[in-house]
């Protein structure tokens, strides 16, 4: 994890504060952790994009793939067309 070196001050209403406090208490973490997680979820960096792509792959329906020899032949044919 990167070093935390920026401070952010945000004013929120009582309802939002209460929801944050309840969630933080339930998870036994500081409210700051919840805020950082919310930022990461809403505005993912490169790691977040990669994580979402991996999750999409893991959730994808299984599909048929050719046997390894046939796949190798297809890849060799593609490489031959690209280098020609």
N, CA, C and O of each residue as an XYZ file, in Angstrom:
336
protein
N       0.849     -1.174      0.000
C       0.000      0.000      0.000
C       0.889      1.228      0.000
O       1.956      1.239      0.614
N       0.438      2.259     -0.693
C       1.241      3.475     -0.752
C       1.147      4.247      0.563
O       0.223      4.069      1.357
N       2.136      5.107      0.756
C       2.156      5.918      1.966
C       1.055      6.969      1.887
O       0.859      7.601      0.849
N       0.358      7.143      2.967
C      -0.709      8.134      3.017
C      -0.090      9.481      3.325
O       0.433      9.699      4.418
N      -0.149     10.392      2.354
C       0.521     11.671      2.538
C      -0.346     12.874      2.186
O       0.154     13.998      2.126
N      -1.622     12.657      1.956
C      -2.542     13.752      1.646
C      -3.700     13.737      2.637
O      -4.217     12.680      2.998
N      -4.088     14.915      3.059
C      -5.208     15.050      3.979
C      -6.403     15.601      3.211
O      -6.256     16.482      2.364
N      -7.583     15.077      3.514
C      -8.814     15.520      2.872
C      -9.828     15.856      3.952
O     -10.078     15.051      4.849
N     -10.399     17.022      3.868
C     -11.443     17.401      4.819
C     -12.745     17.558      4.038
O     -12.814     18.320      3.073
N     -13.772     16.830      4.466
C     -15.061     16.850      3.790
C     -16.144     17.054      4.836
O     -16.167     16.374      5.862
N     -17.026     17.978      4.572
C     -18.168     18.174      5.463
C     -19.330     17.330      4.959
O     -19.659     17.364      3.773
N     -19.947     16.578      5.853
C     -21.090     15.737      5.493
C     -22.208     15.962      6.496
O     -21.992     16.496      7.584
N     -23.397     15.547      6.112
C     -24.540     15.723      7.010
C     -24.586     14.601      8.046
O     -23.836     13.628      7.962
N     -25.465     14.753      9.008
C     -25.561     13.815     10.129
C     -25.930     12.403      9.669
O     -25.417     11.418     10.201
N     -26.816     12.312      8.684
C     -27.242     10.993      8.204
C     -26.064     10.214      7.613
O     -25.873      9.038      7.925
N     -25.289     10.864      6.774
C     -24.131     10.188      6.190
C     -23.116      9.807      7.263
O     -22.541      8.719      7.224
N     -22.901     10.708      8.219
C     -21.962     10.411      9.305
C     -22.418      9.176     10.086
O     -21.614      8.304     10.414
N     -23.697      9.120     10.373
C     -24.245      7.987     11.136
C     -24.060      6.683     10.376
O     -23.678      5.666     10.954
N     -24.335      6.719      9.064
C     -24.164      5.500      8.263
C     -22.705      5.061      8.228
O     -22.402      3.873      8.338
N     -21.813      6.022      8.075
C     -20.388      5.686      8.077
C     -19.953      5.120      9.422
O     -19.232      4.124      9.487
N     -20.397      5.762     10.483
C     -20.004      5.323     11.825
C     -20.508      3.917     12.113
O     -19.783      3.100     12.681
N     -21.744      3.632     11.725
C     -22.302      2.293     11.950
C     -21.534      1.237     11.163
O     -21.229      0.165     11.686
N     -21.222      1.542      9.904
C     -20.481      0.589      9.072
C     -19.069      0.385      9.623
O     -18.568     -0.738      9.666
N     -18.443      1.464     10.038
C     -17.092      1.367     10.600
C     -17.100      0.555     11.889
O     -16.232     -0.294     12.095
N     -18.064      0.807     12.747
C     -18.168      0.052     13.993
C     -18.392     -1.436     13.719
O     -17.800     -2.300     14.365
N     -19.254     -1.708     12.754
C     -19.575     -3.102     12.432
C     -18.342     -3.841     11.910
O     -18.115     -5.001     12.254
N     -17.557     -3.170     11.086
C     -16.356     -3.792     10.523
C     -15.127     -3.609     11.395
O     -14.079     -4.202     11.141
N     -15.262     -2.780     12.426
C     -14.150     -2.488     13.340
C     -12.960     -1.876     12.604
O     -11.813     -2.291     12.772
N     -13.274     -0.876     11.786
C     -12.254     -0.124     11.061
C     -12.547      1.360     11.229
O     -13.677      1.731     11.545
N     -11.561      2.207     11.026
C     -11.818      3.647     11.068
C     -12.665      4.088      9.874
O     -12.668      3.436      8.830
N     -13.363      5.172     10.034
C     -14.164      5.722      8.941
C     -13.276      6.024      7.737
O     -13.710      5.868      6.596
N     -12.046      6.450      7.977
C     -11.135      6.766      6.876
C     -10.947      5.571      5.938
O     -10.811      5.748      4.727
N     -10.939      4.364      6.491
C     -10.802      3.162      5.658
C     -11.994      3.049      4.718
O     -11.831      2.745      3.536
N     -13.184      3.291      5.239
C     -14.385      3.216      4.403
C     -14.349      4.254      3.287
O     -14.736      3.967      2.154
N     -13.889      5.448      3.607
C     -13.819      6.511      2.606
C     -12.815      6.146      1.515
O     -13.103      6.319      0.331
N     -11.636      5.642      1.902
C     -10.650      5.240      0.901
C     -11.180      4.096      0.027
O     -10.966      4.093     -1.185
N     -11.867      3.130      0.638
C     -12.436      2.028     -0.147
C     -13.501      2.539     -1.122
O     -13.575      2.077     -2.261
N     -14.317      3.484     -0.675
C     -15.351      4.042     -1.543
C     -14.722      4.770     -2.733
O     -15.213      4.670     -3.857
N     -13.637      5.500     -2.482
C     -12.933      6.192     -3.565
C     -12.374      5.175     -4.547
O     -12.520      5.339     -5.758
N     -11.733      4.127     -4.039
C     -11.148      3.107     -4.914
C     -12.215      2.403     -5.746
O     -11.982      2.072     -6.909
N     -13.375      2.176     -5.156
C     -14.449      1.500     -5.874
C     -15.035      2.402     -6.956
O     -15.301      1.950     -8.070
N     -15.231      3.651     -6.634
C     -15.839      4.585     -7.581
C     -14.857      5.029     -8.669
O     -15.251      5.238     -9.816
N     -13.583      5.172     -8.306
C     -12.567      5.662     -9.226
C     -11.358      4.726     -9.204
O     -10.310      5.077     -8.662
N     -11.502      3.530     -9.795
C     -10.417      2.558     -9.708
C      -9.184      3.016    -10.480
O      -9.291      3.600    -11.559
N      -8.037      2.745     -9.920
C      -6.773      2.979    -10.621
C      -6.500      1.801    -11.519
O      -7.395      0.996    -11.776
N      -5.279      1.687    -12.002
C      -4.927      0.575    -12.884
C      -5.179     -0.774    -12.223
O      -5.651     -1.705    -12.875
N      -4.870     -0.883    -10.945
C      -5.083     -2.147    -10.233
C      -6.571     -2.474    -10.177
O      -6.957     -3.636    -10.310
N      -7.402     -1.461     -9.982
C      -8.845     -1.689     -9.943
C      -9.389     -2.141    -11.280
O     -10.267     -3.002    -11.337
N      -8.880     -1.572    -12.350
C      -9.310     -1.974    -13.687
C      -8.893     -3.418    -13.954
O      -9.672     -4.215    -14.477
N      -7.644     -3.744    -13.584
C      -7.184     -5.133    -13.768
C      -8.009     -6.104    -12.926
O      -8.355     -7.192    -13.388
N      -8.323     -5.711    -11.697
C      -9.114     -6.568    -10.818
C     -10.509     -6.804    -11.410
O     -11.026     -7.920    -11.367
N     -11.110     -5.748    -11.962
C     -12.436     -5.883    -12.577
C     -12.370     -6.784    -13.805
O     -13.274     -7.588    -14.033
N     -11.309     -6.657    -14.598
C     -11.157     -7.508    -15.784
C     -10.993     -8.971    -15.382
O     -11.580     -9.861    -15.997
N     -10.192     -9.209    -14.349
C     -10.016    -10.575    -13.866
C     -11.331    -11.149    -13.362
O     -11.653    -12.306    -13.632
N     -12.084    -10.346    -12.636
C     -13.373    -10.808    -12.120
C     -14.324    -11.154    -13.268
O     -15.051    -12.145    -13.199
N     -14.317    -10.334    -14.324
C     -15.170    -10.612    -15.480
C     -14.769    -11.927    -16.141
O     -15.630    -12.697    -16.567
N     -13.474    -12.183    -16.228
C     -13.006    -13.443    -16.811
C     -13.448    -14.622    -15.950
O     -13.916    -15.636    -16.468
N     -13.298    -14.484    -14.641
C     -13.673    -15.584    -13.743
C     -15.170    -15.868    -13.767
O     -15.596    -17.001    -13.545
N     -15.969    -14.832    -14.037
C     -17.420    -14.999    -14.044
C     -17.962    -15.380    -15.415
O     -19.154    -15.658    -15.546
N     -17.108    -15.401    -16.445
C     -17.546    -15.707    -17.806
C     -17.992    -17.161    -17.911
O     -17.513    -18.036    -17.191
N     -18.920    -17.388    -18.826
C     -19.392    -18.745    -19.083
C     -18.262    -19.560    -19.723
O     -17.497    -19.025    -20.526
N     -18.150    -20.838    -19.380
C     -17.131    -21.675    -20.012
C     -17.369    -21.751    -21.522
O     -18.510    -21.699    -21.983
N     -16.289    -21.875    -22.278
C     -16.410    -21.988    -23.729
C     -15.473    -23.074    -24.235
O     -14.469    -23.409    -23.605
N     -15.830    -23.603    -25.376
C     -14.993    -24.646    -25.960
C     -13.753    -24.006    -26.563
O     -13.813    -22.927    -27.153
N     -12.642    -24.684    -26.405
C     -11.389    -24.238    -27.018
C     -10.801    -25.414    -27.777
O     -11.021    -26.571    -27.420
N     -10.050    -25.106    -28.830
C      -9.464    -26.215    -29.593
C      -8.401    -26.935    -28.769
O      -7.905    -26.413    -27.770
N      -8.064    -28.140    -29.210
C      -6.990    -28.857    -28.515
C      -5.690    -28.084    -28.741
O      -5.604    -27.292    -29.679
N      -4.692    -28.296    -27.908
C      -3.462    -27.494    -27.973
C      -2.776    -27.507    -29.342
O      -2.279    -26.470    -29.782
N      -2.737    -28.656    -30.023
C      -2.081    -28.710    -31.334
C      -2.818    -27.854    -32.357
O      -2.194    -27.137    -33.139
N      -4.141    -27.930    -32.351
C      -4.930    -27.130    -33.288
C      -4.777    -25.638    -32.967
O      -4.668    -24.814    -33.875
N      -4.769    -25.302    -31.700
C      -4.597    -23.911    -31.290
C      -3.220    -23.394    -31.724
O      -3.103    -22.266    -32.202
N      -2.187    -24.211    -31.560
C      -0.836    -23.825    -31.983
C      -0.810    -23.558    -33.486
O      -0.207    -22.585    -33.939
N      -1.467    -24.428    -34.256
C      -1.512    -24.232    -35.713
C      -2.215    -22.919    -36.058
O      -1.761    -22.187    -36.938
N      -3.314    -22.619    -35.376
C      -4.036    -21.365    -35.633
C      -3.163    -20.156    -35.297
O      -3.134    -19.179    -36.046
N      -2.455    -20.224    -34.175
C      -1.587    -19.108    -33.785
C      -0.430    -18.944    -34.768
O      -0.063    -17.819    -35.109
N       0.143    -20.049    -35.222
C       1.226    -19.971    -36.207
C       0.727    -19.344    -37.501
O       1.437    -18.547    -38.114
N      -0.476    -19.692    -37.920
C      -1.049    -19.124    -39.149
C      -1.266    -17.620    -38.979
O      -0.989    -16.848    -39.896
N      -1.755    -17.206    -37.824
C      -1.959    -15.773    -37.572
C      -0.628    -15.051    -37.576
O      -0.505    -13.984    -38.176
N       0.362    -15.610    -36.922
C       1.692    -14.986    -36.884
C       2.280    -14.878    -38.285
O       2.930    -13.885    -38.611
N       2.056    -15.895    -39.118
C       2.551    -15.875    -40.484
C       1.912    -14.758    -41.297
O       2.576    -14.103    -42.100
N       0.605    -14.545    -41.081
C      -0.075    -13.455    -41.801
C       0.414    -12.096    -41.315
O       0.530    -11.157    -42.103
N       0.701    -11.990    -40.013
C       1.135    -10.703    -39.471
C       2.538    -10.335    -39.923
O       2.833     -9.159    -40.136
N       3.406    -11.329    -40.070
C       4.790    -11.045    -40.447
C       4.961    -10.924    -41.940
O       6.010    -10.478    -42.404
N       3.945    -11.313    -42.716
C       4.052    -11.263    -44.186
C       3.832     -9.873    -44.726
O       3.889     -9.665    -45.938
